[in-house]
Every structure is written in C-alpha cells, then in structure tokens.
Amino acid sequence: MRRARDRIAELTRRSRLLLPVEEVVKDLNRFLRGWTGYFRYGHSATRFKLIETHARLRLALFIGKKHKRGRGFGWTAMCHSPDGCGLVDLTGTVVAPRANKPWREKPNTGGERRR
C-alpha cells in the first residue's frame, strides 16, 4: 500500500505541472490498471477503495495547483467531468476465488508436485 501511494504521489508531483492533465491521467491509469491486475484476486476491495480515493485526491490537488487554485477547485473540476477526468474506476474489479478450484491451472511454475 505504501509503495502504491508513493507511486501515485510521484506521478502527481508538482514538477509535472507543465504536462497536460490528460498525460498525467494516462500515466495514473496505466499504473492503477497494472496494480489492480496484480492484486485483483482475493479480498482486496477495501484496499482498492483506499487507493482509488488517494488517487482521486492527488489528481484533484494536481488540477488545483495547475490552475493556481486549491484542491477544492480540482475536486469540483473532477466532479463536473462526466467521466471523472478519465481516471479509471477500481470498483468491481476484485475476483473472489471459487471454492475447490485453483486460481491458476498449474500449482507450481514447473508443474511438479509439492515436496
């Protein structure tokens, strides 16, 4: 979780204010999709909600600073946008493991049995 928050903060830092918002959102979406794809199995819905909230707040802060305003301005800009400024939605991406069915086809990488 800490590394994900640090990466989101790195993608929305002030030194990137010269980039267009669409470029920053594209980088954020690429990171969030990769992170979500890796952690989508199991019980991670609450963690996804925390990361999504953190990403939205950081993007709102970035938009506010880009326009030399506060976070409230960025939050309002995101809320009035029909797609939330293009930020990916992590709701409903968790896949719960099914009973008596392995997550992967092979139990080990080489397919050998347990020792």
C-alpha positions, -999 to +999 in steps of 0.1 A: +000+000+000+028+024+009+046+018-024+013+024-044+007+056-026+042+067-031+040+059-068+007+079-071+023+108-053+053+106-077+030+106-108+012+137-095+041+157-081+045+194-087+074+191-110+049+176-136+027+207-136+039+216-171+024+184-185-012+184-196-037+168-172-046+141-198-009+129-198-009+126-160-042+108-160-029+084-187+001+076-165-020+072-134-044+049-153-015+027-166-002+023-130-037+017-115-046-009-141-013-028-136-016-027-098-053-038-100-045-067-123-019-080-099-040-077-067-074-085-081-077-120-066-087-124-030-101-099-005-087-066-017-118-044-023-112-022+007-076-016-003-088-008-039-112+018-024-084+034-004-060+036-034-087+050-056-096+077-031-059+086-027-055+088-065-086+110-068-074+134-041-039+136-055-054+143-090-077+170-076-047+186-059-028+184-091-056+200-111-060+228-085-023+235-085-021+235-122-047+263-124-032+281-093-062+273-072-068+249-043-078+213-040-114+223-039-112+237-074-097+204-087-123+183-069-151+204-084-135+200-119-133+163-114-169+161-102-183+181-131-165+160-156-187+132-168-160+105-166-141+119-136-113+134-158-107+100-173-094+083-141-101+045-141-127+032-116-115+003-095-150-007-082-160-042-091-125-054-103-119-079-075-123-116-084-132-138-055-115-172-055-140-200-061-142-230-038-124-262-048-109-245-079-073-234-080-066-198-091-041-210-116-041-240-138-007-253-126+000-254-089+038-246-094+057-229-121+072-261-133+041-282-127+058-305-102+042-317-070+049-304-036+079-319-018 
